[in-house]
Amino acid sequence: MKICKVLFIEPYDGGSHRAFRKGLVESSRHGFSSLVLPGRFWKWRMRGAAAWFADIINQGLSEVPDLIFLTGFINVADLRGLLDPPLDRTPILLYMHENQLTYPLSPEEEFDYHFGFTNIISSMAADRVVFNSEWHRDLYLDALPGYLNKMPEAVPHKVADRLRNRSAVLGVGLDRPPLPEDHFPLYRGGKCDPGAGPAWPLGERPLILWNHRWEFDKRPDLFAAVLIRLLDLGLDFDAALLGEPRGQENAFADLRDRLGSRCLAYGHLPGRSDYEAILDRADIVVSCAEQEYFGISVAEAVHAGCYPVLPRAQVYPSLYGTRCKGRHFYESEDELVALLADLVSGSSCGHVCSLDRDMDAFCWDRLAPCFDTMIAEVAEAGRLTSGGREEK
């Protein structure tokens, strides 16, 4: 495999976007350089980041890249159009963490078609579009016709078909070491049979983990309401309320008061090792997300051995529902309460669970070679189809 020079441009370098960029750059065989902007003002990033980065690139790079790696908070067509020749013919790989066609709207916002259309134009302008899950790709492509048909006239034809032929799927890498080759599935989700493996729960009481942002689309209000209902039922459990508050510092205030000493961790932890320690102690990880196209925090927890409890309406059944026979999915608040009550009380029987092994494929040590192969393929295809690149 040829070692390529890759320019990674990230207009929103924060949270999971930043973790993804760092993980790929550190794990890849290719040589990366990065241009980034802080993870804030996402709307202005989509409108203006292309011009900002084009100016920086045109003013001079230390070396001409074989490929530009972009994510969805930038207008790819704008960037390509603003780059000076021959840089404007550099192959572009667009990685879609999320999309603005199907992303839920904040209660404080009005829908703006511009952002979804930016995603569409970007995916049409890129040489390869990579989605973080098959579910995300299908959701995006299925939404395209209805979205484009809102145009009064001059609607581009067969966009979904054209994009499907130039799209691929690669998940998000986990910043965790792969499991040992002799790792075997254990009983989880209830009281274990003698000799079946480590006791469940791991500690004196089951530890329920929340490890997501505290913003509206993750629905921390639903999670707090459910755990308070469990406490009202007299159930005994611990909780770790982790993640970035993002201006919602009071989201779990009442729940924290009710939990008292049973709240083992709260908010953003000081270091990665502190976070990993909680993952290793937790028994159950819960998502209440209104949108999730991959779910890196759930994947990390499952890889560490947590039993996942997840909304059926999101990506999760496609990742966790094909082989595991446990009860993992819910469709309403009452279903979530009932499922967690069974798990916490030990009423739910244990079952053999291999989900940690399934998630092992997403560890960077295992996933990075897949990205490396795709980067080399896109760069080589661009070299063969662009006369200006033959000279380099």
Summary of the structure (lengths in Angstrom):
residues: 392
radius of gyration: 22.4
end to end distance: 17.6
largest distance: 72.7
contacts: 1250
relative contact order: 0.14
helix: 44%
strand: 17%
